[in-house]
């Protein structure tokens, strides 16, 4: 059994919660968009705990099964808006940063859809979910038990 980060270092865990709270409440980004970003980054990272949690939260917030099921193939569908598509491309670029180092063409597309502050906040959302994924994967957080509030 691995460590439980929240018990071992509550202050560090609360710092992450502070960033999560900012992203969720103060970033002015749509909750549905944040749900897609969280889910897509978690898919890329292979974080089963987060995929379970974020898919449940997304459904509670009105996301459709169709969009959740096709999220990993979003480029091949018409189910996502241009804004969502730009956010998903930016999510992939920042999550797999070693592949292309956030290419200029992806940046140009995301800049068309997001203002300066929105783009910084979107980037922080992506950074946050990647941090949570790494904690959950590294410490083997067990998926399946999460229930939305």
Helices and strands as residue ranges (DSSP letters): H 5-8, H 10-21, I 22-26, H 31-45, H 48-60, H 65-70, G 71-76, H 82-95, H 104-113, H 116-138
